[in-house]
Amino acid sequence: MQKNLIVEIGTEEIPAGFIPSALDALKNRAEERLKDNRLQFKDVRTLGTPRRLTLWVEGLNDRQDDLVERVMGPPKKVAFDDSGNPTKAAEGFAKRNNVTIEDLEVIETERGPYCCINKVIEGRPTRDVLEELLPQLITEIPFAKNMKWEDSGFRFARPIRWLVAVFGEDTLSFSLAGIVSGNESYGHRFHAPGAIKVSSDLKSYEEALNAAFVVVDQEKRREAIREQATRLAEEAGGRLLFDEDLLDLNTFLVEYPYCILGSFEEAFLALPEEVLITVMKEHQKYFAVVDGDGKLLPHFISVNNISPKDPDLLKKGHQRVLRARLNDARFFFEEDLKRPLEDYVKDLAGVIFHKELGSLLDKTNRIKALAGYISSIVAPESRATVERAAILSKADLVTEMVGEFPDLQGVMGRVYAQRSGEDEAVALAIYEHYLPKSSGGELPSSLEGAILSIADRADTICSTFALGMKPTGGQDPFGLRRHALGILHILEDRGISISLEDLIEKAFDILTESTGLSISKIELKEEILTFFRTRLKNELVSRGLRPDTVEAALKACFDEPVDAILRARAIEAVRTRPEFEPLSIAFKRCMNILKGETRSCLKEELLKEPAEVSLYSAIKDAREKVLPLLNEKRHEDAMLVLLGLKPAIDRFFDEVLVMAEDEAIRANRLALIYEISSLFLSIGDLSAISG
C-alpha cells in the first residue's frame, strides 16, 4: 500500500537567504535517505516560508522492500564428500543460518564452486523507519549559521516551535529539540496564529494553510508578488523594474504577500538612478517603477506580510521610512560632490587592505602598474586611459555614499568621475572594473574596463596566494574562484590573447616590489596556473564539451586561455568524423614511440622509403595550411587539415620500420614522428582522448 507523507518544521522566522538552499538540501537528502532505507516512493517536493520548511512525499510504500542477502559458506569440496553427502561443515553452516541442507546453493566464484544461501531480511513497517529517520533528516539540513536555544544543544537556523509528521492517516511520533511531533500546524503569526489540523494530502494541506493566511508553496507566492507588483506599476502609469533577485528575496520574507504602491517626492529624482534603486532595494526591499523609456518614476512597490485593515496607513509608513533614507542619500551625495574624485585617492592610504599587503592606496598602485603592463600588450593606445582609471578605481570606497551603501562601489566612482570632468572612458572603466559581479554576470563593455578588471583580480589572486590563503575544499572566503572565472570570461569575451604565466609573473614582481614580501615565485606561479586550468576545464565541461576533449586542448597548451578554448571547440567539432578515432589512436602510438627518445633534426636526404617521403611531403603541405588558419582563429578548419593526414600516417606505420638498425635512419624517422606530433600539438594532445 502507498501513502503520502507530510513533514513540517515550524520555526521562528528563518533568514530569507537561508531558505532556498535548505529546501533543496531537504529534498535531495530525503530522496537519498528513503532510497538507502529501501523505501519506494513516487515523488518528493519541498515547500517553504519564513516560518516553516515542508517535505511532502507522494506514494510512499508502507513497508520497506525485503533485502535478499547472499551469505557465503564453505567450498563445495569441503561441504560435500565424494558421494555428494553433506559434511559437518555444510551442516554447521546451515544450522548457524537457520536453514536446511536443501536450502544450500552452489555457485561458481573466482576461487571455484562455493556453498551459499540467499537470506531474506524482511522489510520493516515504514512508520517505524520514519520515526527513526526523520529526526536525523531534520538535523542534517545545512544552514550558513545555526543557533542553540535549548538545553540539549541542538542547533538549527532558528528555534523550532512545532513539528508535523503525518503518514497517510497516521500521526508519527518522535521528538527533537524538546518538541514532540504531531498533526497540528500553525497559521499566519498575526492573522491566524491558532493551531490547524493538517493531513498528508498536499492539496488539503495547502488549502488549510491558505485559509490561515499562509501561501506555503513558494512558487505560488512568487507569482502572486509578480502579478500584484506588475498590476500596481501599471496603475501608476509605468512598468515594474523587474529584479529576479529581489523577487526571490521577497518571496521568502513573507507568508501571505500583499503589495502596496507608494510614492516619493519628485525632487529625489535628481539623485543618480542607481542610488535611488539601491536605497529602495537594499534597505527597504522595494521594487522600483519606470516609464516606457526605462526612466525612474517617483513610485515604489513594497511587499508586505499582512493584509492591512487600512492600506493607506501602511503606505504612509513605508513612504515616511523611504523619505528618511533618501534624505540621507541626498546628504551623502551632496557632501561627496564638494571634492573632486581625485582628491579622495590620498584618503586610501588610511585604509588597510591587509597588514602584509599595505593600504588600499598600495593596492591601487599595484593595479595601475599591472593594468599598464596588460595595456602595453593588448592595447598600447589605451594605456593612459587605463592607468588614469586605475588611479581613481578605488577612490569612491572612502566616500560617504559608498560607506553607507557598499553595493554602490564603482557605480558612484563612475558618477563622481563624470561630475569631476574625467573622460567618459575613464568613468566607464571605473564602474566596469568590478564586473562581472557574479558567475554569468555582466561583463565589461569597454576594453579599458576589461583590462582594469583583469588587473584588479590578478593582483587579488596572486597576493592572496602569496599569503598562503588559497581556497581549500568548499572554503573560498576571498572569492578567488570567482575572480579567476571572471578573468577567463573577460579574456574569452574580448578575445584577448595574453600569457597567463607572464601575467602572474608580472603581478608577483609588482607585489614583491610594493610589499617586500619574500615568496617562492616559481612554486606559487605553478599553483595559480593549475588553479586557473581547473576553473577553465570545469567551465568548458559545464558547457557540454567532453572532459577528454577539454583535457586534450589544455594538455597541449593552456597558457593563452582564449586559444585553448578555440582548440577545445575545434576538437569537439570533428570528433564525430569517422577518421578521428583511428587518427587519435595513431597519435597515441606516435607519443608512445617518442617516450624517452631524444629529438634530432630531420634530414630530408635520409628519407628513403616512399611512405616516409610521402608523409614528409604531406606534413609540409599541412603545416603551410594549418599555421595561417590558426593565426586567423579558424581552428576547426585547421583540425580538418590534420585529419587529412590519416592516409599518409597509416601508410607510414604499415610500410616503414621506425626503429631501424641503422642509427641515423632510426633517428631521422623519430624526427619525422616528432614533426607529426608537434603539428598536432599545435591544436591538441590527442593522446588524452578516450577510446
PEVENMO-V788915 format. One record per run of one state. SS is the DSSP state (h for helix, s for strand, l for the rest). FROM is the first residue (numbers start at 0). LEN is the number of residues. Records with the same first field share a line. If there is no record, write none. Layout:
BEGIN
SS->FROM-LEN / FROM-LEN
END
This chain:
BEGIN
l->0-1 / 11-4 / 36-6 / 49-2 / 61-1 / 63-3 / 80-5 / 86-1 / 96-4 / 103-1 / 109-2 / 121-3 / 139-7 / 148-6 / 156-3 / 167-2 / 171-3 / 176-2 / 180-1 / 182-1 / 186-8 / 197-4 / 211-6 / 235-3 / 240-3 / 251-6 / 263-2 / 270-2 / 283-3 / 290-5 / 304-6 / 336-4 / 350-1 / 354-3 / 378-1 / 392-2 / 398-1 / 404-1 / 408-2 / 419-4 / 432-14 / 466-5 / 472-2 / 475-4 / 494-5 / 515-5 / 542-4 / 556-4 / 574-3 / 594-9 / 606-3 / 631-3 / 643-2 / 655-7 / 681-4 / 688-3
s->1-10 / 42-7 / 51-10 / 62-1 / 66-9 / 79-1 / 85-1 / 104-5 / 111-10 / 124-1 / 146-2 / 154-2 / 159-8 / 169-2 / 174-2 / 178-2 / 181-1 / 183-3 / 194-3 / 238-2 / 257-6 / 286-4 / 295-9 / 351-3 / 357-2 / 471-1 / 474-1
h->15-21 / 75-4 / 87-9 / 100-3 / 125-14 / 201-10 / 217-18 / 243-8 / 265-5 / 272-11 / 310-26 / 340-10 / 359-19 / 379-13 / 394-4 / 399-5 / 405-3 / 410-9 / 423-9 / 446-20 / 479-15 / 499-16 / 520-22 / 546-10 / 560-14 / 577-17 / 603-3 / 609-22 / 634-9 / 645-10 / 662-19 / 685-3
END
